[in-house]
């Protein structure tokens, strides 16, 4: 899985880059290889907004695009929440594909076609 990290109003330090790669490494084992992940880290400069650090993740899979956007007072927490959200979506997508293939096999068996 290719990971592209961008920062808007935030400098992407080595610490942030490692945090993103560590959090999304778990997801990369569950998705096929041609997947691409874009992570955008940003900061709201408005002092009235308490959740100023935003992490947006977009995962491009074959046939699906998964997105997550999380905001919190600390960047590390935003990255963690976005990774968990994407992880849940990947799990749901994989279950959907498994269910679909199982259903197709059953229907073909009932129709008398070879599997």
C-alpha positions in Angstrom: 0.0 0.0 0.0 1.3 3.4 -0.9 0.9 6.2 1.7 1.1 9.8 0.8 1.1 12.3 3.6 0.4 16.0 3.1 0.2 18.9 5.6 -1.9 22.0 5.3 -1.0 24.7 7.8 1.1 21.9 9.5 4.7 20.8 8.9 4.8 17.1 8.5 7.6 16.1 10.9 9.3 12.7 11.1 7.3 12.0 14.3 4.0 12.6 12.5 5.1 10.6 9.5 6.0 7.6 11.8 2.7 7.9 13.7 0.7 7.8 10.4 2.7 4.8 9.1 2.4 2.9 12.4 -1.3 3.4 12.7 -2.1 2.5 9.1 0.3 -0.4 8.9 -2.4 -2.6 10.4 -4.7 -1.6 7.6 -2.2 -2.2 4.9 -2.1 -5.9 5.7 -5.8 -6.2 5.1 -6.1 -4.5 1.7 -4.7 -5.7 -1.6 -1.5 -4.3 -2.9 -2.6 -1.7 -5.5 -4.3 0.3 -2.7 -3.3 3.9 -2.2 -3.8 5.9 1.0 -3.8 9.7 1.1 -3.5 11.3 4.5 -3.9 15.1 4.9 -3.0 16.7 8.2 -4.3 20.2 8.9 -4.7 22.7 11.6 -7.5 25.2 12.1 -6.1 28.6 13.0 -9.3 29.8 14.6 -8.8 30.0 18.4 -12.5 29.5 19.0 -12.3 25.9 17.7 -11.2 23.5 20.4 -10.7 20.5 18.0 -8.1 22.3 15.8 -6.1 19.4 14.5 -7.7 17.5 11.7 -6.6 14.2 10.0 -8.3 13.2 6.8 -7.6 9.8 5.2 -8.8 8.6 1.8 -8.2 5.0 0.9 -8.5 4.1 -2.8 -9.3 0.4 -3.3 -10.3 -1.5 -6.4 -14.0 -0.7 -6.7 -14.3 1.4 -3.5 -13.1 4.6 -2.0 -13.1 4.9 1.8 -12.9 8.3 3.6 -12.5 9.3 7.2 -12.2 12.8 8.8 -11.4 13.2 12.4 -10.7 16.3 14.6 -9.3 16.6 18.1 -7.2 18.9 20.3 -4.1 16.8 19.5 -2.8 15.6 16.1 -1.9 12.1 17.3 -5.4 11.5 18.6 -6.8 12.7 15.2 -4.6 10.3 13.4 -5.5 7.4 15.7 -9.3 8.1 15.3 -9.1 8.4 11.5 -7.1 5.1 11.3 -9.7 3.3 13.4 -12.5 4.7 11.3 -10.8 3.5 8.1 -10.1 0.1 9.7 -13.8 -0.3 10.5 -14.7 0.6 6.9 -12.2 -1.9 5.5 -13.5 -4.6 7.7 -17.1 -3.9 6.5 -16.0 -3.8 2.9 -14.2 -7.1 3.1 -17.2 -8.8 4.8 -19.5 -7.4 2.1 -17.2 -8.9 -0.6 -17.1 -12.3 1.2 -20.8 -12.4 1.6 -21.3 -11.5 -2.1 -19.0 -14.3 -3.3 -20.6 -16.8 -0.9 -24.1 -15.9 -2.2 -23.0 -16.2 -5.8 -21.5 -19.7 -5.2 -24.8 -20.8 -3.5 -26.9 -19.5 -6.4 -24.7 -21.2 -9.0 -24.9 -24.5 -7.0 -28.7 -24.2 -6.9 -28.8 -23.6 -10.6 -26.7 -26.6 -11.3 -23.7 -24.7 -12.7 -20.2 -25.7 -11.7 -18.5 -23.6 -9.1 
